[in-house]
Amino acid sequence: MALRSFGKDPETNGDHCPTVWLDEERQEFVFQGWKADESLQAECLQTGPIPDTEAVVRLPARMVQQIREACDAADGSTVR
């Protein structure tokens, strides 16, 4: 696996914080975020089941820049 890091939550202390990566071999996004609480999980379940192999995580909107950069890299629109 070749993970390319796009950054951590800019408003944390750098420890145990939401992070965005791109797995360049699989062309998949990898997110570390806060676990969804029961209320959010229940709301998400209204649109369909969540398999045991998946999870709902939360990322702060302030990470939009890191997510955009990862998206641009995934579609090849950024220079490496």
C-alpha distances in whole Angstrom, upper triangle without the diagonal:
4,6,10,12,16,18,20,23,25,28,27,27,23,23,22,22,20,17,15,11,10,7,8,6,8,10,11,12,11,15,16,20,23,24,26,30,32,34,31,29,33,33,30,31,34,31,30,28,25,23,23,19,19,21,23,22,24,23,26,27,27,23,24,24,20,19,21,19,16,18,19,16,15,18,18,21,20,21,18
4,6,10,13,15,18,21,23,26,25,25,22,22,21,21,19,16,13,10,8,6,6,6,9,10,11,11,11,14,16,20,23,25,27,31,33,35,31,30,34,34,30,32,35,32,31,30,27,26,25,21,21,22,23,22,24,22,25,26,25,22,22,21,17,17,19,16,13,16,17,13,13,16,16,19,17,17,14
4,6,10,12,14,17,19,22,21,22,18,19,18,17,15,12,10,6,6,5,6,8,10,10,9,9,8,11,13,16,20,21,24,28,30,32,28,28,31,31,28,30,32,30,30,29,25,24,24,20,19,20,21,19,20,19,21,22,22,18,19,18,14,14,16,14,11,14,15,12,12,16,16,18,16,17,14
4,7,9,12,16,17,21,20,21,17,18,18,17,15,11,9,5,5,6,7,10,12,11,11,10,10,12,13,17,20,22,25,28,31,32,29,29,32,32,29,31,33,31,31,30,27,27,26,23,21,21,22,20,20,18,20,20,20,16,17,15,11,12,14,11,9,12,13,10,10,14,14,15,13,14,11
4,6,8,12,14,17,16,17,14,15,15,13,12,8,6,4,7,9,10,14,15,13,12,10,9,10,11,14,18,20,23,26,29,30,27,27,31,30,27,30,32,31,31,30,27,27,26,23,21,21,21,18,18,15,17,18,17,13,14,13,9,10,13,10,8,12,13,11,12,16,16,17,14,15,13
4,7,10,11,15,15,16,13,15,15,13,11,8,5,6,8,11,12,16,16,14,13,10,10,10,12,14,17,20,22,26,29,29,26,26,30,29,26,29,31,30,30,30,27,27,27,24,22,21,20,17,17,14,15,15,13,10,11,9,5,8,9,7,6,10,11,10,12,15,15,15,13,14,12
4,7,8,11,11,13,10,12,12,10,9,6,6,7,11,14,15,19,19,17,16,13,11,10,11,12,15,19,21,24,27,28,25,26,29,28,26,29,31,30,31,30,27,28,27,25,22,21,20,17,15,12,13,14,12,8,11,9,6,9,11,10,9,13,14,13,15,18,18,18,16,17,16
4,6,9,8,10,7,9,9,6,6,4,7,9,13,16,18,21,21,20,17,14,12,10,9,10,13,16,18,21,25,25,23,24,27,26,25,28,30,29,30,29,26,27,26,24,22,19,18,15,13,10,11,12,10,8,11,11,8,10,13,12,12,15,17,17,18,21,22,22,19,21,19
4,6,6,9,8,10,10,6,5,6,9,12,16,19,21,24,24,22,19,16,14,11,10,9,11,15,17,19,23,23,21,22,26,25,23,27,28,28,29,29,26,27,27,25,22,19,18,14,12,8,8,10,7,6,10,10,9,11,14,14,14,17,18,19,20,23,24,23,21,23,22
4,6,8,8,11,12,9,9,10,11,15,18,21,23,26,26,24,22,19,17,15,14,13,15,19,20,23,26,26,24,25,29,28,26,30,32,31,32,32,29,31,30,29,26,23,21,18,15,12,10,11,8,7,11,10,9,12,14,14,15,18,19,20,22,24,24,23,21,23,22
4,7,8,11,12,9,10,12,14,18,21,24,26,29,29,27,25,21,20,16,15,14,14,18,20,21,25,25,23,25,28,27,26,30,31,31,33,32,30,31,31,30,27,24,21,18,15,12,10,11,8,9,13,13,13,15,17,18,19,21,23,23,25,27,28,27,25,27,26
4,5,7,9,6,9,11,14,17,21,23,26,29,29,27,25,21,19,16,13,12,13,16,19,20,24,24,22,24,27,27,26,29,31,31,32,32,29,30,29,28,25,22,21,17,15,12,11,13,11,11,15,15,14,16,19,19,20,22,24,24,26,28,29,29,26,28,27
4,6,8,8,11,12,16,18,22,25,27,30,30,29,26,23,20,18,15,15,15,19,21,23,26,27,25,27,30,30,29,32,35,35,35,34,31,32,31,30,27,25,23,20,18,15,15,17,15,14,18,18,17,19,22,21,22,25,26,26,27,30,31,31,28,29,28
4,7,6,9,10,13,15,19,21,24,26,27,26,23,20,18,15,13,13,14,18,21,23,26,27,25,26,30,30,29,31,34,34,34,33,30,31,29,28,25,23,22,18,17,15,14,17,15,13,17,17,15,17,20,19,19,22,24,23,25,28,28,28,25,26,25
4,6,9,10,14,16,20,22,24,27,27,26,24,21,17,15,12,12,13,16,19,21,25,26,24,25,29,29,28,30,33,33,33,32,28,29,27,26,24,21,21,17,17,15,15,18,17,16,19,19,17,19,22,21,21,24,26,25,26,29,30,30,28,29,27
4,7,9,13,15,18,20,23,25,25,24,22,19,15,13,9,9,10,12,16,18,21,23,21,21,25,26,24,27,30,30,30,28,25,25,24,22,20,18,17,14,14,13,14,17,16,15,18,19,17,18,21,21,20,23,25,24,25,28,29,30,28,29,27
4,6,10,13,17,19,22,24,24,23,20,16,14,10,7,7,8,12,14,17,20,21,19,20,24,24,22,25,28,28,28,27,24,25,23,22,20,17,16,12,11,9,10,14,13,11,15,16,13,15,18,18,17,20,22,22,22,26,27,27,25,27,25
4,7,10,14,16,19,22,21,20,17,13,11,7,5,4,7,10,13,16,19,20,17,18,22,21,20,23,25,25,25,24,21,22,21,20,17,14,13,9,8,6,8,11,11,9,12,13,11,11,15,15,14,17,19,19,19,22,24,24,23,25,23
4,7,10,13,16,19,18,17,14,11,8,6,5,7,10,13,16,19,22,23,20,21,24,24,22,24,27,26,26,25,22,23,22,20,17,15,15,11,11,8,10,12,12,9,11,12,9,9,13,13,11,14,16,16,16,19,21,21,20,21,20
4,7,10,13,16,15,13,11,7,6,5,7,9,13,15,17,21,24,24,21,21,25,24,21,24,26,25,25,25,21,22,22,19,17,16,15,12,12,9,11,12,12,9,10,10,7,7,10,10,7,10,13,12,12,16,17,18,16,18,17
4,7,9,12,12,10,9,6,5,6,9,12,15,17,20,23,26,27,24,23,27,26,23,26,28,26,26,26,22,22,22,19,17,17,17,14,15,13,15,16,16,12,13,12,9,9,11,10,7,10,12,10,10,14,15,16,15,16,15
4,6,9,9,7,6,5,6,9,12,15,18,20,22,26,28,29,25,25,28,27,24,26,29,26,26,26,23,22,23,19,18,18,18,16,17,15,18,18,18,14,14,14,11,10,11,10,6,8,10,8,7,11,12,14,13,15,13
4,6,6,5,5,6,7,11,13,17,20,21,23,27,29,30,27,26,29,29,26,27,30,27,27,26,23,22,22,18,17,18,19,18,19,18,21,22,22,18,18,18,14,13,15,13,10,11,13,10,9,12,13,16,15,16,14
4,6,5,7,9,10,14,17,20,24,25,27,30,33,34,30,29,32,32,28,30,32,30,29,28,26,25,25,21,20,21,22,21,23,21,23,24,24,20,20,19,15,15,15,13,10,11,12,9,7,11,11,14,13,14,12
4,6,8,11,12,16,19,22,25,26,28,32,34,35,32,30,33,33,29,31,33,30,29,28,26,24,24,21,20,22,24,23,25,24,26,27,27,23,23,22,19,18,19,17,14,15,15,12,10,13,13,17,16,17,15
4,5,9,11,14,17,20,24,24,26,29,31,32,29,27,30,30,26,27,30,27,26,25,22,21,21,17,17,19,21,21,22,22,25,25,26,22,22,22,19,17,18,17,13,14,15,13,10,13,14,17,18,19,17
4,7,10,13,17,19,23,24,25,29,30,31,28,27,29,29,25,27,29,26,25,25,22,21,22,19,18,19,20,20,21,20,23,23,23,20,19,19,16,14,15,14,10,10,12,10,6,9,11,14,14,16,15
4,6,10,13,16,19,20,21,25,27,28,24,23,26,25,22,23,25,23,22,21,19,18,19,16,14,15,16,16,17,17,20,20,21,18,17,17,15,12,14,13,10,10,12,11,8,11,13,16,16,18,17
4,7,10,13,16,17,18,22,24,25,22,21,24,23,20,22,24,22,22,21,18,18,19,16,14,14,14,13,14,13,16,16,17,14,14,14,11,9,11,11,8,8,11,10,8,12,14,16,16,18,17
4,7,10,13,14,16,20,22,24,20,19,23,23,19,21,24,22,22,21,17,17,17,14,12,12,13,11,13,12,15,16,17,14,14,15,12,10,13,13,10,11,14,13,12,15,17,19,18,20,19
4,6,10,11,13,17,20,21,17,17,21,20,18,20,23,21,21,20,17,17,17,15,12,11,10,8,9,8,12,13,14,11,12,14,11,9,13,13,11,12,16,15,14,17,19,21,20,22,21
4,7,9,12,15,18,20,17,17,20,20,18,20,23,23,22,21,18,18,17,15,13,11,11,8,8,8,11,14,14,12,14,15,12,12,16,16,14,16,19,18,18,21,23,24,23,25,23
4,6,9,12,15,16,14,14,18,18,16,19,21,21,21,20,17,18,17,16,13,10,9,5,5,5,9,12,13,11,13,16,13,13,16,17,16,17,20,20,20,23,25,26,25,27,26
4,6,9,12,14,11,12,16,16,15,17,20,20,21,20,17,18,17,17,14,10,9,5,5,7,9,13,14,13,16,18,16,16,19,21,19,21,24,24,23,26,28,29,28,31,29
4,6,9,11,10,9,13,14,13,15,18,18,18,17,14,15,14,14,12,8,7,5,6,10,12,15,17,16,19,21,19,18,22,23,21,22,26,26,25,28,30,31,31,33,32
4,7,8,6,6,9,10,10,12,14,15,16,15,12,15,14,15,12,8,6,5,6,10,12,15,18,17,19,22,21,19,22,24,23,23,27,27,26,28,31,32,32,34,34
4,6,5,6,9,10,11,12,15,17,17,16,14,16,16,17,15,11,9,9,10,13,15,18,20,20,22,25,24,22,26,28,26,27,30,31,30,32,35,35,35,38,37
4,6,5,6,9,10,10,13,15,15,14,13,15,15,17,15,12,10,12,13,16,18,21,23,23,25,28,27,25,28,31,29,29,33,33,32,34,37,38,38,41,40
4,5,5,6,9,10,11,14,15,15,14,17,18,20,17,14,11,13,13,16,17,19,22,23,24,27,27,25,28,30,29,29,32,34,32,34,37,37,38,41,40
4,5,5,6,9,10,12,13,13,12,16,16,18,15,11,8,10,9,13,14,16,19,20,20,24,23,21,24,27,25,25,29,30,28,30,33,34,34,37,37
4,5,5,6,9,11,11,10,9,12,13,15,12,9,7,9,11,14,17,19,22,21,22,26,25,22,25,28,26,25,29,30,28,30,33,34,34,37,37
4,5,5,7,10,10,10,10,14,15,17,14,12,10,13,14,18,20,21,24,24,25,28,28,25,28,31,29,28,32,33,31,33,36,37,37,41,40
4,5,5,8,10,11,11,15,17,19,16,13,11,13,13,16,18,19,22,23,23,26,26,23,26,29,27,26,30,31,29,31,34,35,36,39,39
4,5,6,7,8,8,12,14,15,12,11,8,11,12,15,17,18,22,21,21,25,24,21,23,26,24,23,27,28,26,28,31,32,33,36,36
4,5,5,5,7,10,13,15,12,11,10,13,15,18,21,22,25,25,25,28,27,24,27,29,27,26,30,31,28,30,33,34,35,39,38
4,6,8,10,14,16,18,16,15,13,16,17,20,22,23,26,26,26,29,29,26,28,31,29,27,31,32,30,31,35,35,37,40,40
4,7,9,13,16,17,15,14,13,16,17,20,22,22,26,25,24,27,27,24,25,28,26,25,28,30,27,28,31,32,34,37,37
4,7,10,13,14,12,13,12,16,18,21,23,24,27,26,26,29,28,25,27,29,27,25,29,30,27,28,32,33,35,38,38
4,6,9,11,10,11,11,15,18,21,24,25,28,27,27,30,28,25,28,30,27,26,30,30,27,29,32,34,35,38,38
4,7,8,6,7,8,12,15,18,21,23,26,24,24,27,26,23,25,27,25,24,28,28,25,27,30,32,33,36,35
4,5,5,8,10,14,17,20,24,25,28,26,26,29,27,24,27,28,25,25,29,28,25,27,31,33,33,36,35
4,5,8,11,14,17,20,24,26,29,27,27,30,27,25,28,29,26,26,30,29,27,29,32,34,35,37,35
4,7,11,13,17,19,23,25,27,25,26,28,25,23,26,27,23,23,27,26,23,26,29,31,31,34,32
4,7,10,13,16,19,21,24,21,22,25,22,20,23,24,21,21,24,24,21,24,27,29,29,32,30
4,6,10,13,16,19,21,19,20,23,21,18,22,23,20,20,24,24,22,25,27,29,29,32,31
4,7,10,13,15,18,17,18,21,19,17,20,22,19,20,23,24,22,24,27,28,28,31,30
4,7,10,13,15,14,15,18,16,14,18,19,17,18,22,22,21,23,26,27,27,29,28
4,7,9,12,11,12,16,14,13,16,18,17,18,21,22,21,23,26,26,26,29,28
4,6,8,7,9,12,11,10,13,15,14,15,18,19,19,21,24,23,23,26,25
4,5,6,8,11,11,11,13,15,15,16,19,20,21,23,25,24,23,26,26
4,5,6,9,10,10,11,14,15,15,17,19,20,21,23,22,22,25,25
4,5,7,9,10,11,13,14,16,17,19,20,22,23,22,21,24,24
4,5,5,6,9,10,11,12,14,16,17,19,20,19,18,21,21
4,6,5,6,9,10,10,12,14,15,16,18,17,16,19,20
4,5,5,6,9,10,10,12,14,16,16,15,14,16,17
4,5,5,6,9,10,11,12,15,15,15,13,15,15
4,5,5,6,9,10,11,13,14,14,13,16,16
4,5,5,6,9,10,11,12,11,11,14,15
4,5,5,6,9,10,10,9,8,11,11
4,5,5,6,9,10,10,9,12,12
4,5,5,6,9,9,9,13,13
4,5,5,6,5,6,9,11
4,6,5,6,5,8,8
4,5,8,9,11,11
4,6,8,11,12
4,6,8,9
4,7,9
4,6
4
